[in-house]
Amino acid sequence: MKKHIITALATWFYSGKMPFASGTWGSLAALPCAWIMHDMWGAHSVFWASWGIFFAGIIISDQYLKLDCATSKDPKEVVIDEVAGQWLVLSIMPLSITAYAIGFILFRLFDITKPYPVSWADRKLSGGLGIMVDDMLAGIYGIILFFMLELLCQMHYNNDIFFLLYNLVP
């Protein structure tokens, strides 16, 4: 029973078991939960939940690594880290499909490209902490880029990025 619970949580209810792009599937699986939390309790609930999942994910990932099904120090099927990082980015977004799409893209951009120190954390840290930290750093990069884009839109167009997307993109 414990093995099934650990596996279900580590793979975010088996979304990480998809045969390809498990991180992308894990990030997509994180979106509905974030939407519901945001809608019911506000954006701050998504922020705090991302940190709760981060700390729980360290323990869950450590436990998953001890199971006989773990194949590496950062198994691709473990996507609870993508959930934490994705929720972190979504915690600053307004509740709209466009905003969540932007948040999804920003997080995946940095989770896939792994700029420093994301790449450092991915290579140097081990265990549950190593699995989780790089995705939170990718989430922080996503937040920084979003705020930079938002500032650029405010400076040049006197509007936020969402207004521009709704009105300038055909």
N, C-alpha and C positions, 0 to 999 in steps of 0.2 A: 504494500500500500504506500509506504513512504517513498519508494522508488518512483511510483507513478505520479505522486504529487510533485516531487522534485522535478521530474521530467516535464510534466505539464507546465509548471511555472517557468523553468529554465528555457523551454522552447516556446514560451508564451502561447500555451494551449495548442501546441503542435504546429504553429505557423512556421517555426524554424525547421520543420521536417520536410518542407517543400524541396523538390529535387534540385532546384537552382535558385540563385539570388535569395538565400534564406534571410539575409539582413534586410533586404527590401521588403520581403513578406512580413517580417517581424515589425518593421516600421509601419507598414500598412495596417497590420493588426492592432497597433497601438492607437490608431486614429479614432475609432469609435468610442473607446473608453475615455479618451481625453475629451472628446466632444460631449459625452454625457456628463462627465465631471464639471466641465466648463459651463454647460447649460444649467446644471442643477445648483452648483455651489460657487461658480465664478472661476476666473483664470487663476487666481491664487491657489485654488485647490489642485490644479494641474501642476503648478510649480512644486507644491509641497509633496504631492504624490510622486513626482519624478525623483525627489530626494529620498522618499520612503522606499521606492523601488530600487534606487541605487544601493542603499544600505542593505535592504533585504536581498538584493541581487548578488551582493558579495557573498553572503552566506549560502544562498541557493546555488550559485555557480560553483562554489567550493564543494558543496555536497554533490553536485552533478559530476564534477571532475573525479570524485571518488567512486562513481558508479562504473560498472564494467563496460558501459556503452560509450564512455567518453573516449574520443580518438586522438585528441591533441590537447595542448595547453589552453587553446581557445577554440573549442569545437564550433564549427559553423552553424550547427543547429541551435546553439545557445543564443537566443535573441532577446533575453530579458534586458540585456545591456542596450539594445536598440530602443526598447520601450522607454527606458529611463532617459536616454538622450533625446529621443523624439519628443517626449512629453516636456522636457525642459524647453525646447524651442517653441512648442505649441503654447506654452504658458504665457508667452508675450503676445500671442496673436489674438486678434478679435475672432469671435465665433462666426466664421463664414467659410464656405467651401474654398473660395479663392485664397484666403489667409492660410487655411490648413494645407492647401496644395503648395503654397510658397514655403511654409514651415517644413513640410515633408521634403521638398527639393533641397532646401538649405541644409537640413540635417544630413541627408544622404550624400550631398556634395562633399561635405567634410568627413563623413564617416568612410567614404570610399577613397578619397584622395589622401587622407591622413597627413595634413601638414604638421610640422613640428609645433607643439610637443605631443600631438595626438600619436604620431608615428613612434616617438620615443616611448610613450606609455604602452603602446601596443607591443613593442619589442622587449622592453626592460622589466615591466611589472608582470608578476605571475599570480596564479591562483584566481580566486574570485575578484580580488581587487584589480588585477591585470585585465580581466575580462570587462569589468565595468568602467574603469577610469577613462579609457580612450573614447568611449562613446559620450560620456559627459563632457569631455573636452571638445568633441566634435559639436555637441549641442551648444556649448558656449561660443564656439566660432560661428555657428549659425545665427545666434542672437546678435553677435557683434556685426556680422555682415548685414543682417536685417536692419539694424539701427543705422548703419552707414548708408544703406540704400534709402532708408526713410529720411534721413537728414539731407541727402542729395536731392531727393524729390521736393522736400520742403524748401530748400534753398533756391532751386531752379524753377520750380513750378508752383510754389506756394500751395501745394496740396500733398496729401499723403499718398503713398504708393498704391493703395487700394483704389482711391479715387481715379488715379491715372490709369490703372489697369482696366477699370470698369469703363472709362470714357475715351481712352486713346487707342485701345486695342480693338480692331474690328471684329 
